[in-house]
Amino acid sequence: MKRKNKKQKKGNVFLSITVFTVILIVIILLISLIFRISNLDKTPITEYKKPKAELTSSIQVSVLNATEVQGLAGKIRDYLRAKNFDVVEIGNFDKGVQKSFIIDRVGDTLASRHLAEIIGLPDSMIVVKIDSSYFLKASLVVGNDYKNLSLFKNSD
């Protein structure tokens, strides 16, 4: 009987040590979780800004003329290419518009904002319309307010 009690005591000791170890690990994990949650960086997340040269070297855009002015898209294409944009297409928009705007084709807000800055449009004139079939980042639709764009303001 004493042997059985000794084996039971050894088994109980082993079980106790195992339970204690598991409880200790759980406590350590909980403390670690609480520490991580309480020490989250309180600073606001800001958008990473790529250097301008890196931005323009990869921004593929199209320029669509939504006015009755002939050759306007070509003139803007030349301006944007001089600013290191990759203008892959020019053409006419399917209808006339009063105000110029940018269509963000892939959800790349940095590229669209940079195009808006270069052309002289506010960020509020960026419309997100994701369509991966275009193989470009943005389309600039030039409206009847084209004389307000940077290109035409600087050439006066």
C-alpha positions as CSV (number, residue, x, y, z in Angstrom):
1,M,0.0,0.0,0.0
2,K,2.8,2.3,0.8
3,R,4.1,1.9,-2.8
4,K,0.8,2.8,-4.2
5,N,0.6,5.9,-2.0
6,K,4.2,6.9,-3.1
7,K,3.3,6.5,-6.7
8,Q,0.1,8.5,-6.2
9,K,2.0,11.2,-4.4
10,K,4.5,11.4,-7.3
11,G,1.7,11.5,-9.8
12,N,0.0,14.2,-7.8
13,V,3.2,16.2,-7.5
14,F,3.8,15.9,-11.3
15,L,0.2,16.9,-12.0
16,S,0.5,19.9,-9.7
17,I,3.7,21.1,-11.3
18,T,2.1,20.8,-14.8
19,V,-1.0,22.7,-13.8
20,F,1.1,25.3,-12.0
21,T,3.3,25.7,-15.2
22,V,0.2,26.0,-17.5
23,I,-1.4,28.6,-15.2
24,L,1.9,30.6,-15.0
25,I,2.2,30.6,-18.8
26,V,-1.4,31.8,-19.2
27,I,-0.8,34.6,-16.6
28,I,2.4,35.7,-18.5
29,L,0.5,35.7,-21.8
30,L,-2.4,37.8,-20.3
31,I,0.1,40.3,-18.8
32,S,1.8,40.5,-22.1
33,L,-1.5,41.1,-23.9
34,I,-2.5,43.8,-21.4
35,F,0.9,45.5,-21.7
36,R,0.7,45.6,-25.5
37,I,-2.8,47.0,-25.5
38,S,-2.0,49.6,-22.9
39,N,1.2,50.7,-24.7
40,L,-0.2,51.2,-28.1
41,D,1.3,54.2,-29.8
42,K,-1.1,57.0,-29.2
43,T,0.2,59.1,-32.1
44,P,-2.2,59.4,-35.1
45,I,-1.3,57.3,-38.1
46,T,-0.1,59.5,-40.9
47,E,0.1,58.7,-44.5
48,Y,3.5,57.8,-45.8
49,K,4.7,60.3,-48.4
50,K,6.9,58.9,-51.1
51,P,9.5,61.3,-52.5
52,K,8.1,63.1,-55.6
53,A,10.6,61.6,-58.0
54,E,9.6,58.1,-56.9
55,L,5.9,59.0,-57.3
56,T,6.0,60.5,-60.7
57,S,8.2,57.8,-62.2
58,S,5.5,55.2,-61.8
59,I,2.3,57.2,-62.2
60,Q,0.5,56.1,-65.4
61,V,-2.3,58.4,-66.4
62,S,-4.7,59.1,-69.2
63,V,-6.0,62.6,-70.1
64,L,-9.5,62.9,-71.3
65,N,-10.9,66.0,-72.9
66,A,-14.4,66.8,-71.8
67,T,-14.5,70.2,-73.6
68,E,-15.0,71.3,-77.2
69,V,-11.4,72.7,-77.4
70,Q,-9.4,70.8,-79.9
71,G,-5.9,69.6,-78.9
72,L,-6.4,70.3,-75.2
73,A,-5.6,66.7,-74.1
74,G,-2.4,66.7,-76.1
75,K,-1.3,70.0,-74.6
76,I,-1.9,68.7,-71.1
77,R,-0.2,65.4,-72.0
78,D,3.0,67.3,-72.9
79,Y,2.8,69.3,-69.7
80,L,2.4,66.1,-67.6
81,R,5.2,64.3,-69.4
82,A,7.5,67.3,-68.7
83,K,6.6,66.7,-65.0
84,N,7.6,63.0,-65.4
85,F,4.2,61.5,-65.6
86,D,3.7,58.5,-67.9
87,V,0.7,59.6,-70.0
88,V,-0.3,56.4,-71.7
89,E,-3.5,57.6,-73.4
90,I,-5.2,60.8,-74.5
91,G,-8.7,61.0,-75.8
92,N,-12.2,62.5,-75.4
93,F,-14.5,61.9,-72.4
94,D,-17.9,60.6,-73.3
95,K,-19.7,63.8,-72.2
96,G,-18.9,67.4,-71.5
97,V,-18.2,68.5,-68.0
98,Q,-17.9,71.9,-66.4
99,K,-15.3,71.1,-63.7
100,S,-12.1,69.1,-64.2
101,F,-11.6,66.0,-62.0
102,I,-9.4,63.0,-61.5
103,I,-10.6,59.4,-61.5
104,D,-8.5,57.2,-59.2
105,R,-8.5,53.8,-61.0
106,V,-6.6,51.6,-58.5
107,G,-7.1,53.2,-55.1
108,D,-3.7,54.8,-55.0
109,T,-4.5,58.0,-53.2
110,L,-0.9,59.2,-53.1
111,A,-0.6,59.1,-56.9
112,S,-4.0,60.8,-57.4
113,R,-3.2,63.5,-54.9
114,H,0.1,64.1,-56.5
115,L,-1.5,64.5,-59.9
116,A,-4.1,66.8,-58.4
117,E,-1.3,68.9,-56.9
118,I,0.7,69.2,-60.1
119,I,-2.4,70.0,-62.2
120,G,-3.8,72.4,-59.7
121,L,-7.0,70.6,-58.5
122,P,-8.1,70.3,-54.9
123,D,-8.2,66.8,-53.4
124,S,-12.0,67.1,-53.3
125,M,-12.0,66.7,-57.1
126,I,-10.6,63.1,-56.9
127,V,-13.2,60.4,-57.5
128,V,-12.3,56.8,-56.7
129,K,-13.6,54.4,-59.4
130,I,-11.5,51.3,-59.2
131,D,-11.3,49.5,-62.6
132,S,-8.2,47.3,-63.1
133,S,-9.0,46.8,-66.8
134,Y,-7.5,50.3,-67.5
135,F,-3.8,49.5,-66.6
136,L,-3.2,53.0,-65.2
137,K,-3.4,54.7,-61.9
138,A,-5.6,57.7,-62.7
139,S,-7.5,59.5,-65.4
140,L,-7.6,63.3,-65.7
141,V,-10.9,64.5,-67.1
142,V,-10.4,68.1,-68.3
143,G,-13.6,70.2,-68.0
144,N,-14.6,73.7,-69.2
145,D,-12.7,75.2,-66.2
146,Y,-9.4,74.1,-67.8
147,K,-8.1,77.7,-67.7
148,N,-7.9,77.4,-63.9
149,L,-5.4,74.5,-64.1
150,S,-1.7,75.1,-63.3
151,L,-0.6,74.7,-66.8
152,F,-2.7,77.5,-68.1
153,K,-2.3,79.8,-65.1
154,N,1.5,79.7,-65.4
155,S,1.5,80.3,-69.2
156,D,-0.5,83.6,-69.0
